[in-house]
Amino acid sequence: MTGSKAPSETAAKQGPAGGDRRGELTEVLRTLIDPEVGLNVVDLGLLRSLEVTGSLVRLEMTLTHPGCPIGGSLEDAARDLLLGLGWVDHVELKLSFDPPWSRDDITREGRKLLGLE
């Protein structure tokens, strides 16, 4: 699914000067919590890839299981968070279940937060 801002919303907006846009996007996505697990989508390992081309952000995410009832709301929330950055005009988000998510995808920090380490 894709999302875009209206052209009037994005006129004259620019990204961070010389900043690491991928890093900024990752930090913003860390604020998105999977309510079933209580951990952010980055440390839970749901973010598979992230690509930035100008004001276009492409990301691939997965869910903890294909029938996850909150999948649509996580997609919408991720898109809204990214479009909320002044320099992001368009978000292309793809859900993928190949390979399927596993507990091995959780980051070390995520494991600590969940009490698994």
N, C-alpha and C positions, 0 to 999 in steps of 0.2 A: 504494500500500500504506500501511497505517497501523500505528502502534505505540502502545502505551499502557503506563503503569505501573499496577500494582495499586493500588487506592485506599489501602491501608495504607501504601504507600511514599510517598505524596504528602501525607498529612495534615499540616497545619500548616507546609508548606514554602512559602516565598515567594520571589519574584524579587528581583533587585537593586533596591534602593530608588532610584527616580528614574533608574536607569541606562538606557543605550541598549541595549535587549534585542536589537535587530537587529544592532547592532555586536558584541555579545557572541556571538551565534550565528554571525556571519560569521567571527569570530576562531577559534571552536571548529572550524568547518568547514575553516579553513585548516590544521588539523592532519591532515586526511584527505588522504592522498597517493594519486594515481592511480599504481599500481605500473608500468604500462606506459610512462608518460611521465616519472615521477619528479617530478611537480609537484602541488601541492595543488589540490583541486577548485575553489576560488574563483579563484585566479590562472589556472588552465587554462580558465576560462570555462564550467565545467559547471553552475554555480549560476545559474538563470534568474530565479527570483523567491523572495522570502522574506517571509512575513507572520506577524505575531504577534498573537494575540488572547487575552489573559490567559495561561493556561498551555498554549494550543494553538499549535503551530507548523505552518504550511503552507509547503512549499517545492516548487519545481519545478526539476528538474535534467535535464540531458541527458548523453549519453555521447559520446565522440569518434566512435563509429559505432554504428549500431543493433545490430549483432551482437557488441558488445563482451562478451567472455567474463567479465569481472569486474563487469559491471553489477549483478548481484544482490548481490555482496559489498559494493560501494560503497554501495548503497542501505541494506543492513543496518548498515554501519559508520556512515553518516550518522545514521541513526535512533538507534543506540545512543549516539553522542556527544551528541546533543541530549537524549535522555532521561536522560543522565547528569548534566545540569544539574539542580539541586535544584528549580527552579521550572517545568520543562517536564513536563507530564503526558501530552501526546498529540502525536504527530507524524503529519501527513499528507504523504506524499511522492509526487509524481507525476513519472514520467519522460516527457519529451516530445522528439520528434525533429523538430519543426516550429517554427522553421526548423532545419535540420541544423547541428550544430556545425561551425565552421571555425576555422582558425588565427587569423582576425581576432577571435575571441572571447577570446583570451588577453590578459590585462591587461598593461599596460606592465611592471609588476614581474615578471610571469610570463615575459615576453619576455627580460628581463634575466637571470633565473635560468636560462633555457634557452639563453642565449647567442645569442638572435636579434636583439639590439640592441647 
